């Protein structure tokens, strides 16, 4: 493998992940419609912060992250 292959692959992954993030970051926070309570993170576009919320386990949308840092990194460009 050439010396540039790994850095090129990393850049490609970052670009691909960040392109899908805009739609996710602008989605409303939806708890879902089941009876479970999982503590997750979502991006609040009004406050421009990642906030904790309880997800019911089904329904909802893609604006939910298991870890706060994943939320922060995914929606970083919308925080300012």
KEDREN-578926 format. One line per field, with one value per residue: x, y, z of N, C-alpha, C in turn; residue in three letters; chain. Coordinates in steps of 0.2 Angstrom, whole numbers. Example, Ala and Ser with C-alpha at 12.3 -4.5 7.8 and 13.67 -1.06 7.14 Angstrom:
REM KEDREN-578926
n.u	66, 64
n.v	-28, -11
n.w	39, 35
ca.u	62, 68
ca.v	-22, -5
ca.w	39, 36
c.u	66, 64
c.v	-16, 0
c.w	39, 39
residuo	ALA, SER
cadena	A, A
//
This chain:
REM KEDREN-578926
n.u	4, 3, 11, 2, -11, -18, -20, -28, -39, -44, -47, -57, -67, -70, -76, -87, -94, -97, -105, -117, -121, -127, -141, -145, -142, -150, -163, -177, -178, -183, -192, -198, -209, -211, -210, -197, -183, -170, -155, -149, -140, -143, -143, -147, -154, -158, -152, -139, -132, -127, -138, -144, -156, -171, -173, -186, -184, -189, -195, -194, -180, -164, -157, -150, -138, -127, -116, -110, -99, -99, -110, -106, -95, -101, -110, -102, -99, -111, -112, -108
n.v	-6, 11, 26, 36, 31, 27, 40, 46, 37, 40, 54, 53, 45, 54, 65, 58, 55, 68, 74, 68, 73, 86, 85, 77, 84, 95, 89, 87, 84, 68, 58, 45, 31, 20, 10, 10, 17, 24, 33, 45, 56, 71, 83, 100, 112, 125, 129, 126, 115, 99, 89, 79, 66, 55, 41, 31, 18, 14, 21, 38, 48, 50, 59, 56, 50, 39, 42, 57, 64, 59, 65, 79, 79, 76, 86, 98, 109, 116, 122, 135
n.w	0, -4, 3, 3, 3, 15, 22, 11, 11, 24, 23, 13, 20, 31, 23, 17, 28, 34, 24, 25, 37, 38, 36, 46, 58, 57, 59, 69, 87, 91, 102, 99, 98, 107, 122, 129, 137, 132, 136, 126, 114, 105, 92, 95, 85, 88, 100, 96, 102, 108, 116, 129, 128, 130, 121, 114, 108, 96, 80, 78, 72, 63, 70, 82, 94, 101, 109, 116, 111, 97, 92, 94, 85, 73, 71, 72, 63, 63, 75, 77
ca.u	0, 7, 11, -4, -17, -21, -22, -33, -45, -46, -51, -63, -72, -73, -80, -93, -98, -99, -110, -124, -122, -131, -148, -146, -141, -156, -169, -180, -177, -189, -191, -200, -216, -211, -210, -191, -180, -162, -152, -145, -138, -146, -141, -153, -151, -159, -146, -133, -128, -129, -142, -146, -164, -173, -176, -190, -182, -192, -198, -189, -176, -157, -154, -148, -131, -125, -111, -110, -93, -101, -115, -102, -91, -105, -113, -98, -99, -117, -112, -106
ca.v	0, 17, 30, 41, 27, 27, 47, 47, 34, 44, 60, 50, 43, 60, 68, 55, 56, 75, 76, 66, 76, 92, 83, 74, 90, 99, 86, 88, 78, 64, 52, 39, 29, 14, 11, 9, 24, 24, 39, 46, 63, 74, 90, 105, 117, 131, 131, 124, 111, 92, 88, 72, 65, 48, 38, 25, 12, 14, 27, 44, 49, 49, 64, 53, 48, 35, 46, 65, 66, 58, 71, 85, 79, 75, 93, 103, 115, 120, 125, 142
ca.w	0, -4, 9, 3, 3, 21, 22, 7, 14, 30, 20, 10, 26, 34, 18, 16, 35, 35, 19, 28, 44, 38, 37, 53, 63, 57, 61, 76, 92, 92, 107, 96, 100, 111, 129, 132, 139, 132, 136, 120, 113, 99, 91, 95, 81, 91, 105, 93, 106, 109, 122, 131, 128, 131, 115, 116, 105, 89, 77, 78, 66, 63, 75, 89, 94, 107, 113, 115, 106, 91, 91, 93, 79, 67, 70, 74, 59, 64, 82, 77
c.u	4, 6, 5, -11, -21, -24, -28, -39, -48, -50, -57, -69, -75, -77, -87, -97, -101, -104, -117, -126, -127, -139, -150, -146, -147, -163, -171, -178, -183, -188, -193, -207, -216, -210, -203, -188, -172, -160, -147, -143, -141, -143, -147, -151, -153, -154, -139, -129, -131, -132, -144, -154, -165, -176, -180, -188, -184, -195, -192, -186, -169, -154, -154, -142, -130, -120, -111, -105, -95, -106, -111, -98, -95, -108, -109, -99, -106, -117, -110, -110
c.v	6, 21, 35, 37, 28, 35, 48, 43, 37, 50, 58, 49, 49, 64, 65, 55, 63, 77, 74, 69, 82, 90, 81, 80, 94, 96, 87, 82, 75, 58, 45, 37, 22, 15, 11, 16, 23, 31, 40, 54, 65, 81, 95, 111, 124, 133, 129, 119, 104, 91, 81, 72, 57, 46, 32, 18, 11, 20, 32, 45, 48, 54, 61, 49, 44, 39, 53, 67, 65, 63, 77, 85, 79, 82, 99, 109, 119, 123, 132, 147
c.w	0, 2, 9, 3, 9, 22, 18, 9, 20, 28, 17, 15, 29, 29, 18, 22, 35, 30, 22, 34, 44, 39, 44, 58, 63, 58, 68, 81, 93, 97, 104, 100, 104, 118, 133, 133, 138, 132, 130, 119, 106, 98, 91, 91, 84, 96, 102, 98, 106, 116, 123, 131, 129, 124, 117, 113, 98, 87, 78, 72, 67, 68, 82, 89, 101, 112, 111, 110, 99, 88, 89, 87, 73, 66, 71, 70, 60, 71, 82, 72
residuo	UNK, UNK, UNK, UNK, UNK, UNK, UNK, UNK, UNK, UNK, UNK, UNK, UNK, UNK, UNK, UNK, UNK, UNK, UNK, UNK, UNK, UNK, UNK, UNK, UNK, UNK, UNK, UNK, UNK, UNK, UNK, UNK, UNK, UNK, UNK, UNK, UNK, UNK, UNK, UNK, UNK, UNK, UNK, UNK, UNK, UNK, UNK, UNK, UNK, UNK, UNK, UNK, UNK, UNK, UNK, UNK, UNK, UNK, UNK, UNK, UNK, UNK, UNK, UNK, UNK, UNK, UNK, UNK, UNK, UNK, UNK, UNK, UNK, UNK, UNK, UNK, UNK, UNK, UNK, UNK
cadena	A, A, A, A, A, A, A, A, A, A, A, A, A, A, A, A, A, A, A, A, A, A, A, A, A, A, A, A, A, A, A, A, A, A, A, A, A, A, A, A, A, A, A, A, A, A, A, A, A, A, A, A, A, A, A, A, A, A, A, A, A, A, A, A, A, A, A, A, A, A, A, A, A, A, A, A, A, A, A, A
//
